Amino acid sequence: MEVGHVRSGSGSDVGRRREKNEDSYLEDEDRRLFVVADGMGGHPSGEVASREAVAALDRALSNGALDAADRMKALTDALVAAHEAVVATATTEPEKRGMGTTAVVVHLDEDDGTMTCAHIGDSRAYVLAVDRFVRVTEDHVWGGQGGRSLTQAIGSSKEVEPEAAEVDLNAGDKILLCTDGLTDMLDDREIRDILAKDADAQTLCDELIASALDHGGVDNITCIVIEV
């Protein structure tokens, strides 16, 4: 299946308990490139880390990088480059030392209908198809309900090891990228039920955010919904 121009919707909300929004995202329908990043709460300059990571990913995946034969390597290399960029800023600006961010990046190949995804941290990617709802990413965390910690994050880990995956798409599939401000408030079934509605991508994105707010909205909430 060829993937030409896609339709997407995006949104970000500070939530009900945070004073500032430390999330950042990139929505580039023309390049079929999408990124969501969640600056680490409780760390200095989380919003700077997420913004710099998104900008670094955008740079690293420009100038033909997305045309590489090994797109999973292209995306994981870009995440490593984003990590190095955030570390470099923190090194030269001591007040930002320790800042970090998660990131999930998705690219849709125009010719073969493949979605390539790579991530660091606990921001997620999902695919809703006619017969399945799949979480493409696995959270880089340890611990349970009593308290979770990231096992790696852009900027604040000594080294990062991004994970990548490829998913074959079909016409009508929907893709969701989101921060844990959404997934901590809604379980996978609730997310699936909203995505399955007959509505455009922006309407679905708005409803996901509104539902997370209704469930407490304890963190910043950011998501991108993509229709194939």
Secondary structure as GFF3:
##gff-version 3
##sequence-region A 1 228
A	DSSP	beta_strand	7	13	.	.	.	ID=ss1
A	DSSP	beta_strand	23	28	.	.	.	ID=ss2
A	DSSP	beta_strand	33	39	.	.	.	ID=ss3
A	DSSP	alpha_helix	46	60	.	.	.	ID=ss4
A	DSSP	three_ten_helix	65	67	.	.	.	ID=ss5
A	DSSP	alpha_helix	71	92	.	.	.	ID=ss6
A	DSSP	three_ten_helix	94	96	.	.	.	ID=ss7
A	DSSP	beta_strand	101	108	.	.	.	ID=ss8
A	DSSP	beta_strand	114	120	.	.	.	ID=ss9
A	DSSP	beta_strand	124	128	.	.	.	ID=ss10
A	DSSP	beta_strand	133	135	.	.	.	ID=ss11
A	DSSP	beta_strand	141	144	.	.	.	ID=ss12
A	DSSP	beta_strand	147	150	.	.	.	ID=ss13
A	DSSP	beta_strand	163	168	.	.	.	ID=ss14
A	DSSP	beta_strand	174	178	.	.	.	ID=ss15
A	DSSP	alpha_helix	180	183	.	.	.	ID=ss16
A	DSSP	alpha_helix	188	195	.	.	.	ID=ss17
A	DSSP	alpha_helix	201	214	.	.	.	ID=ss18
A	DSSP	beta_strand	221	227	.	.	.	ID=ss19
###
